[in-house]
Amino acid sequence: MLRYEMTPMDVATCRFGISPLNEMCLSLRSLRAPGAYASRVAESFLVMPESRGHRETLLALVNDEFSTPDVINPRPESPSPRLAAELTALAVAPAEILMGDLERLWPSEVPKAVRGTSTVVRSRVLDALEAYWACAFAAFWTSHRSILEADVRHRASRAAGFGLLHALSELHPSITVDEAALSARSRVGPSYTAPLGGRRLVFVPSLFTLAASHPHSDAAPPMVIYPARGQRQEVRPVSPVNAAALLGRARTDLMTSLAEPRTTTELAAVLGKTVSAVNQQLHDLERAGLVRGARAGKSVLYSVTASGRALMCPDEHDDESPLRGAR
């Protein structure tokens, strides 16, 4: 149980924010609980050739209890910070902070991928996160940041109409708030009480939390992460028949042929079409955020994005219950 003790001034200065780095790192939880979260963008990255050399590092950033290092889940210091600024802040923070977080994550034995000197490990983590962003998560962020922004607008509207405390009380059943304190029940993680003492409390919507999440340390900048409204809408399954109606049979056939990454030449051979015709279809699908191209040596490999898979494939995990241990 987290409890932030607040004064009326603390309540008045609460705000909302959205963080690309925070959300990207929280998405790694899906590697431990594939059926618990709607998006599987992290899983899609791990099967890409570009993930080689980074897979074990990313897996080491989330443990079996779905905890991640506080330092890679920063509190957004503006309403919508840029990823580059957040990565820069991580790069200049004392490397020992990350090492302490990793030791807390893995008290028995730190995984081999994140062992070494603090500066080497931090560089390795930064490289892995940058590759994950460039090859997979950027498309997710572009496509679905609107869900998080819509949530914040909804909270602002409720606060304007009914008062801030009322709006905060609606965030999630695991969160209760009054003029003296905020309490958040997280399924895992430590319990502590901390006075805000003028430190601004920030509320962060996420697609990768099932209840309240919060920093592991009471010394960390105060933050409560809560489930965003409509967080499953971006992966509403569409049958292949409906996909063909939306995209046309030719583009649907092309996406079906991308069960594994392929080059334009390979796709042309599989589909019995000219390279120029396939290039045009790929261009259209890439602009729509349904496929992406990534250079591998002298070739460009095309693969289906998380949004493209959601369009093409029914969600086989709809009837699964979220894992009880997920935060």
Secondary structure in CASP SS format (residue, H / E / C, confidence):
PFRMAT SS
TARGET T0000
AUTHOR 0000-0000-0000
METHOD secondary structure of the structure
MODEL  1
M C 1.00
L E 1.00
R E 1.00
Y E 1.00
E E 1.00
M C 1.00
T C 1.00
P H 1.00
M H 1.00
D H 1.00
V H 1.00
A H 1.00
T C 1.00
C C 1.00
R E 1.00
F E 1.00
G C 1.00
I C 1.00
S C 1.00
P H 1.00
L H 1.00
N H 1.00
E H 1.00
M H 1.00
C H 1.00
L H 1.00
S H 1.00
L H 1.00
R H 1.00
S H 1.00
L H 1.00
R C 1.00
A C 1.00
P C 1.00
G C 1.00
A C 1.00
Y C 1.00
A C 1.00
S C 1.00
R C 1.00
V H 1.00
A H 1.00
E H 1.00
S H 1.00
F H 1.00
L H 1.00
V C 1.00
M C 1.00
P H 1.00
E H 1.00
S H 1.00
R C 1.00
G C 1.00
H C 1.00
R H 1.00
E H 1.00
T H 1.00
L H 1.00
L H 1.00
A C 1.00
L C 1.00
V C 1.00
N C 1.00
D C 1.00
E C 1.00
F C 1.00
S C 1.00
T C 1.00
P C 1.00
D H 1.00
V H 1.00
I H 1.00
N C 1.00
P C 1.00
R C 1.00
P C 1.00
E C 1.00
S C 1.00
P C 1.00
S C 1.00
P C 1.00
R C 1.00
L H 1.00
A H 1.00
A H 1.00
E H 1.00
L H 1.00
T H 1.00
A H 1.00
L H 1.00
A H 1.00
V H 1.00
A C 1.00
P C 1.00
A H 1.00
E H 1.00
I H 1.00
L H 1.00
M H 1.00
G H 1.00
D H 1.00
L H 1.00
E H 1.00
R H 1.00
L H 1.00
W C 1.00
P C 1.00
S C 1.00
E C 1.00
V C 1.00
P C 1.00
K H 1.00
A H 1.00
V H 1.00
R C 1.00
G C 1.00
T C 1.00
S H 1.00
T H 1.00
V H 1.00
V H 1.00
R H 1.00
S H 1.00
R H 1.00
V H 1.00
L H 1.00
D H 1.00
A H 1.00
L H 1.00
E H 1.00
A H 1.00
Y H 1.00
W H 1.00
A H 1.00
C H 1.00
A H 1.00
F H 1.00
A H 1.00
A H 1.00
F H 1.00
W H 1.00
T H 1.00
S H 1.00
H H 1.00
R H 1.00
S H 1.00
I H 1.00
L H 1.00
E H 1.00
A H 1.00
D H 1.00
V H 1.00
R H 1.00
H H 1.00
R H 1.00
A H 1.00
S H 1.00
R H 1.00
A H 1.00
A H 1.00
G H 1.00
F H 1.00
G C 1.00
L H 1.00
L H 1.00
H H 1.00
A H 1.00
L H 1.00
S H 1.00
E C 1.00
L C 1.00
H C 1.00
P C 1.00
S C 1.00
I E 1.00
T E 1.00
V E 1.00
D C 1.00
E C 1.00
A C 1.00
A E 1.00
L E 1.00
S E 1.00
A E 1.00
R C 1.00
S C 1.00
R C 1.00
V C 1.00
G C 1.00
P C 1.00
S C 1.00
Y E 1.00
T E 1.00
A E 1.00
P E 1.00
L C 1.00
G C 1.00
G C 1.00
R C 1.00
R C 1.00
L C 1.00
V E 1.00
F E 1.00
V E 1.00
P E 1.00
S E 1.00
L C 1.00
F C 1.00
T C 1.00
L C 1.00
A C 1.00
A C 1.00
S E 1.00
H C 1.00
P C 1.00
H C 1.00
S C 1.00
D C 1.00
A C 1.00
A C 1.00
P C 1.00
P C 1.00
M E 1.00
V E 1.00
I E 1.00
Y E 1.00
P E 1.00
A C 1.00
R C 1.00
G C 1.00
Q C 1.00
R C 1.00
Q H 1.00
E H 1.00
V H 1.00
R C 1.00
P C 1.00
V C 1.00
S C 1.00
P H 1.00
V H 1.00
N H 1.00
A H 1.00
A H 1.00
A H 1.00
L H 1.00
L H 1.00
G C 1.00
R H 1.00
A H 1.00
R H 1.00
T H 1.00
D H 1.00
L H 1.00
M H 1.00
T H 1.00
S H 1.00
L H 1.00
A H 1.00
E C 1.00
P C 1.00
R E 1.00
T C 1.00
T H 1.00
T H 1.00
E H 1.00
L H 1.00
A H 1.00
A H 1.00
V H 1.00
L H 1.00
G C 1.00
K C 1.00
T C 1.00
V H 1.00
S H 1.00
A H 1.00
V H 1.00
N H 1.00
Q H 1.00
Q H 1.00
L H 1.00
H H 1.00
D H 1.00
L H 1.00
E H 1.00
R H 1.00
A C 1.00
G C 1.00
L C 1.00
V E 1.00
R E 1.00
G E 1.00
A E 1.00
R E 1.00
A E 1.00
G C 1.00
K C 1.00
S E 1.00
V E 1.00
L E 1.00
Y E 1.00
S E 1.00
V E 1.00
T C 1.00
A H 1.00
S H 1.00
G H 1.00
R H 1.00
A H 1.00
L H 1.00
M H 1.00
C C 1.00
P C 1.00
D C 1.00
E C 1.00
H C 1.00
D C 1.00
D C 1.00
E C 1.00
S C 1.00
P C 1.00
L C 1.00
R C 1.00
G C 1.00
A C 1.00
R C 1.00
END
